[in-house]
Amino acid sequence: MIELYTVVIPLSNSNTRSSFELWLQRFISALLLAGQVVVHLLQGKIHRRNTLEQMVAVGPESLMIALLTASFVGMVFTIQVAREFVALGAVNIVGGVLALSLARELSPVLTAVIVAGRVCSAFAAEIGTMRVTEQIDALYMLKTDPVDYLVIPRVIACCSMLPILTIICLITGLAGGLLIANSMYNISPTAFLDSVRNFIQVWDVCSGLVKGLVFGATIAVIGTSWGLTTTGGAKGVGQSTTTAVVTALLSIFILDFFLSWIMFQGMGSAVIG
């Protein structure tokens, strides 16, 4: 089976190929890598120690920045929305609207953006450095498949940690919104939490978890694929890191649209119902 990163055209050929063609080639390589990951996972090829190490890097080490982001997003959203609802006499739906926005959209997307900026760049830089310093070739000499050793642990780590971070960010964002609603608009915590309880449903939370799972797989595959296809020394590592993050962010937003369209198209209103 031909490995995808053995057929990549070096960056030295960029004079005859446009940047878009090179990016498209690497994106196709990422899709092929995703297929390899599925096949290897079905075969049960998992390095448990590497997986646990990557789970720590993706989850706990990203927790603090995710919590800060979620808390301020919840507070800002409440400031923007609560004053309008208070003026309309609709105080009882402030918490519910915030909860729906966080569960369905803000928590999974913002968490994925944070992890993409922090983790995807690290994956691309680390594996890209291994590629240009011929450490990947050393793995072959040791009869170790880089997909099993480098890619799959990162994919599992992102897929398992992103949903957990999404739930934590949802709770943190609601806490920030509750603080602002109570201190600035005199909305009682009981009214706020009752609104959350009445509006949010199990499916709303599950949709955020599904998005987190898909976004995690996307981030891991793109970061590792761009690292494995790195050429051109230190300059190539820098280019791979930057392009990997941009591609991951773009993929997150595009996938978010399609996932939202599939999950919520034609569904009844949680606010009215």
Summary of the structure (lengths in Angstrom):
residues: 273
radius of gyration: 21.4
end to end distance: 53.9
largest distance: 70.5
contacts: 964
relative contact order: 0.17
helix: 84%
strand: 0%
